[in-house]
Structure formats: structure tokens, C-alpha cells
Amino acid sequence: MTLTEILPSLQKLSHREKIQAIQFLAIELAKEEQDSGVIENGKTYEVWSPYDAFSAEKVLTDMLEQHLLQKETK
């Protein structure tokens, strides 16, 4: 069944039934994402944070100062 075949039936649903259809589709999509192995349930993933990234702060500060100096000399 194609989306164009389903759309007229979806339009006839009540407000509550449309919300239930959305919830159903969201759950189905989440299941597919889990099955695809993109994110595994219960597994931990490392996420980079700028917290304590002092060298990055120094580089950005130096770049900003250089930009401001160049702007002043123009």
C-alpha cells in the first residue's frame, strides 16, 4: 500500500485517531532505529564537551584578538 492510497483514509480519522496514528508511527520509527544498530539500548557513548578545554579557549581567544587588531588597523 502506498502513502497516496493511505492519505484519504487518514484524513477521515478523528482528531484522537490521528494522534494515535502519529504515536504508532513514532514507535515504529524508533523500533527501526534500534534495529538498525545506530544506537544500542543500554550502551554508553562518549560525547565531547568543551568543559575543561582550555587549549581550545586559548586558540579562539587569540583568533578573536587577532581579528580585532586587524579590524582596528583598517
C-alpha positions, 0 to 999 in steps of 0.5 A, a space after each residue: 500500500 502506498 502513502 497516496 492510497 493511505 492519505 484519504 483514509 487518514 484524513 477521515 480519522 478523528 482528531 484522537 485517531 490521528 494522534 494515535 496514528 502519529 504515536 504508532 508511527 513514532 514507535 515504529 520509527 524508533 523500533 527501526 532505529 534500534 534495529 538498525 544498530 545506530 544506537 544500542 539500548 543500554 550502551 554508553 557513548 562518549 560525547 565531547 564537551 568543551 568543559 575543561 578545554 582550555 587549549 581550545 579557549 586559548 586558540 579562539 581567544 587569540 583568533 578573536 584578538 587577532 581579528 580585532 587588531 586587524 579590524 582596528 588597523 583598517 
